[in-house]
């Protein structure tokens, strides 16, 4: 699929075609990590400001949030093209905190990747590591990780909000 001689425009077109196919095939099959809806509802009730900071493109973010019924849940959404550098650099997380008008040190990032945990650390944020893609033991070794969980059913928003203060 990738020809080293192809133009940047052709590579971008192929990439967008791949992502469009992903959205088409995933439609109706997207499921949240267990406990996510209840956790977000609890956090919102407690007055937490919520943001998305992701390397994904806008079309995929809108697709996933739509599939999960979370379109109006987040006060800020920062995507890869909004910042100069992606993860493991802190730019996405710093931009999300800035859009919320809060100090990064008052934030808790939720991450499932080593690059994301490194970005949260560099941003000065505490992090909850989600062991959905990597072994918990690998995630627990990262700096400023306050919890490693399999899913959101293991979390209490009130407890985390206290930890972020």
C-alpha positions in Angstrom: 0.0 0.0 0.0 2.9 2.3 0.5 5.1 3.2 -2.4 8.2 5.2 -1.4 7.9 7.2 -4.6 4.3 8.3 -4.0 3.6 12.0 -3.4 2.7 13.4 0.0 -0.8 14.1 -1.5 -1.2 10.5 -2.6 0.0 9.2 0.8 -2.5 11.5 2.6 -5.3 10.4 0.3 -4.6 6.7 1.0 -4.4 7.4 4.7 -7.8 9.2 4.7 -9.3 6.3 2.6 -8.0 3.9 5.2 -9.6 5.9 8.0 -12.9 6.3 6.2 -12.9 2.5 5.8 -12.2 2.1 9.5 -15.2 4.3 10.4 -17.5 2.5 7.9 -16.6 -0.9 9.3 -16.6 0.1 13.0 -20.0 1.9 12.7 -22.3 0.2 15.2 -19.5 -1.9 16.8 -17.8 0.7 19.0 -18.0 -0.1 22.7 -16.7 1.9 25.6 -14.2 0.7 28.1 -16.2 -0.9 30.9 -17.5 1.7 33.4 -16.7 4.7 31.2 -20.2 6.2 31.1 -20.7 5.9 34.8 -17.3 7.4 35.6 -17.8 10.4 33.3 -21.3 11.0 34.7 -19.9 10.9 38.3 -17.0 13.2 37.3 -19.4 15.7 35.7 -21.8 15.6 38.7 -18.8 16.5 40.9 -17.9 19.4 38.7 -14.9 18.0 36.9 -14.0 19.7 33.6 -13.4 17.0 31.0 -11.2 17.1 27.9 -10.0 14.8 25.2 -6.3 15.1 24.2 -5.6 12.7 21.3 -3.4 12.1 18.3 -6.4 11.0 16.4 -7.8 13.1 13.6 -11.1 15.2 14.0 -13.1 12.8 11.8 -12.2 9.8 14.0 -12.7 11.7 17.3 -16.2 12.9 16.1 -17.0 9.3 15.0 -16.0 7.7 18.3 -17.7 10.3 20.4 -20.8 10.0 18.3 -20.8 6.2 18.5 -20.5 6.3 22.2 -23.1 9.1 22.7 -20.4 11.4 24.2 -20.5 14.3 21.8 -21.5 16.9 24.4 -19.5 15.4 27.3 -16.2 17.2 26.9 -15.5 20.9 27.4 -12.3 20.7 25.2 -11.1 18.5 22.5 -7.4 18.8 21.3 -6.3 16.7 18.3 -2.9 16.1 16.9 -3.1 18.9 14.3 -3.8 21.4 17.0 -0.3 21.2 18.4 3.2 21.2 17.0 4.3 17.9 18.5 2.4 14.8 19.4 3.0 12.3 22.2 5.4 11.7 24.0 5.7 15.5 24.0 3.3 17.2 26.4 1.8 19.6 23.9 -1.6 17.8 23.6 -2.1 17.7 27.4 -0.9 21.3 27.9 -3.3 22.6 25.3 -6.2 20.7 26.8 -5.4 22.1 30.3 -5.1 25.6 28.8 -8.5 25.3 27.0 -10.0 24.2 30.3 -8.3 27.1 32.1 -6.7 24.8 34.7 -3.2 24.1 35.8 -1.7 20.9 34.4 -0.8 19.9 37.9 -4.5 19.9 38.8 -5.3 17.4 36.0 -5.4 13.6 35.8 -4.7 12.1 32.4 -6.1 8.7 31.4 -3.7 6.8 29.1 -3.2 3.4 27.7 0.2 3.9 26.0 3.7 4.5 27.1 4.0 7.6 24.9 0.8 9.0 26.4 2.0 8.4 29.9 5.3 10.1 29.1 3.4 13.1 27.6 1.3 13.4 30.8 4.4 13.2 32.9 6.2 15.9 30.8 3.0 18.0 31.2 3.2 17.8 35.0 0.0 15.8 35.2 -0.7 12.7 37.3 -2.0 9.8 35.3 -4.2 6.8 35.5 -2.9 4.0 33.3 -5.5 1.9 31.5 -4.1 -1.7 31.0 -6.3 -2.2 27.9 -3.4 -2.5 25.4 -0.2 -3.1 27.5 0.5 -5.2 30.6 -0.2 -3.5 33.9 3.3 -4.1 35.1 4.8 -2.1 32.2 2.4 0.8 32.9 3.0 0.9 36.6 6.7 1.6 36.2 6.0 5.0 34.5 6.4 8.2 36.6 3.4 10.0 38.1 1.1 7.0 37.5 -1.2 7.1 40.5 -3.3 4.0 39.5 -3.2 1.2 37.0 -6.6 -0.3 36.2 -8.1 -2.7 33.7 -11.1 -0.4 33.1 -13.2 2.5 34.6 -15.1 0.2 37.0 -12.1 0.3 39.2 -12.1 4.1 39.6 -14.0 6.6 41.8 -14.0 10.1 40.4 -14.3 11.7 43.8 -11.1 9.9 44.9 -9.2 11.0 41.8 -10.3 14.6 42.1 -8.9 14.6 45.6 -5.6 13.1 44.3 -5.3 15.8 41.7 -5.5 18.7 44.1 
